[in-house]
Amino acid sequence: MEARPQIVCLCGSTRFAQEFSAVNRDLTLAGTIVVAPAEFGHPGDQITDEQKTALGALHLAKIDLADRVLVVNPGGYVGESTRREIRYAHQTGKPVEYTDAPGSPVTP
């Protein structure tokens, strides 16, 4: 029986949609299951504070499902929401990797 493919949760600012897409594609073609943040980059997409909070909690649940976390952070950028997700991943024992070295250390 084959082992289950590894599950990777992508974290990072959704402003990097192109980078997320490229990383998702590369990991998927390598046989990895990828879970990622919801993208709301279409003109007119408006997210309420309540929806933003719910999406944040949903993303933490995606981290729970994953074997590891990959932070998509071109130029080393890590925003506050991503910092929270990284801390959560560390607290739950998930390995965290970065596409670029973080601009400043993220403490668990």
Disulfide bonds with the S-S distance in Angstrom:
none
